[in-house]
């Protein structure tokens, strides 16, 4: 199958997603202003879905490779022609689609010299600023949004998910056939697995062929500094040598929002990889007139949030106050981790409701508790539009711990703060059974809750925690938030 440039541009300018108004169309009446478009890109013949699956089925699982890479003669992409073409198409979609429409932006639209200049990057000398942004998506009542947690180079699981959606008729190959289908990936696509290149190929195929139905949040591993140290750069260059376009691939991460507020009507879920970021409040973004909207985070105002909300003191407690006073600051991020971490990509949540509302995970991030999370969500809401809960991934371990035990026990989606007392060091499966945690396949959402999605199973996480099922969630909307429902689906026939 090949798809030519004009088809993509036409699809972007008449983009349909399910939105919260009577019309499904994203507002595109204002054409892109002063954004430099790339030269016409020659079409290439892309691998058919069936051929892709057949080739990938010959690949050994990460579990069998045990940290090694497959031999080059096993690779489903013999060269980088398709991969580079998909990268070019992805960039062109950003330069001609909703991001390029001035009226879709709250405040100033980013400039062509920085944000839209795909020839430069913030991580190179003489580069452009790091400009993270938030996105709002308001869907029609009929929309269904499918969520998946971290992939970490697990190709077989993501392929099985796409095969599953083909069998049920939502996809035909990589192409969506159901106009109400939306797929949202919650970050961390590469590193720690042997198939980061192939996973990115799949995600790019989905995104390029369905630009208004595939959504990707930026995780903490969508950062060139991490990919240099956690496996992806070594994987890519071992497979394809210096020809692999690591800078260009890393640049696409700048076009992924660090947080997506997805909802219907006046209710939204905060969807991101890490956790809460008290320095950014989305109320004005949620109130923005267009159903798809964007906002540069700009100055993150953590210290201002602390200073202007005096009622935080009893929530934080003495130790939490010391942590906040000593660490929260107002800053403009220059990378995902400088001058401090960006919470949407890095932060975590406590497990039980009686744990402290703010602690530090040494060397990683801050951990937020129930009351503090609820406070930040409330302050980020407007009188009209409410942020009700959080969907995210990120909080995983390759060895059993209280979080991983609960993720596995809860069939891959764990709702924080169902318990009061901190986890017992002696807990086991029997004690977890006695807690009556949510394990059903259909669950009503709880306001103020954080939901963590498990990482794909063909990974050191799956091996270390002894699970072999992949998980995705299906969010369906209703007119009132109390009637929203999350269906948890497990896929167990992963090809090992």
Secondary structure by P-SEA (a helix, b strand, c coil): ccccaaaaaaaaaacccccccccccccccccccccccccbbbbbbcccaaaaaaaaaacccccccccccccccccccccaaaaaaaaaaaaaaaacccccccccccccccccccccccccccccccccccccbbbbbbbcccbbbbbbcccccaaaaaaaaaaaaaaaccccccccccccbbbbbccccccccccaaaaaaaaaaaaaaccccbbbbbcccccaaaaacccaaaaaaaacccccaaaaaaaaaaaccccccccccccccccccbbbcccccccccccccccccccccccccaaaaaaacccccccccaaaaaaaaacccccccccccccccccccbbbbbccccccccccccccbbbbcaaaaaaaaaaacccccccccccccccccccccaaaaaaaaaccccccccccccccccccaaaaaaaccccccbbbbbccbbbbbbcccccaaaaaacccbbbbbbbbbccccccbbbbbbbbccccc
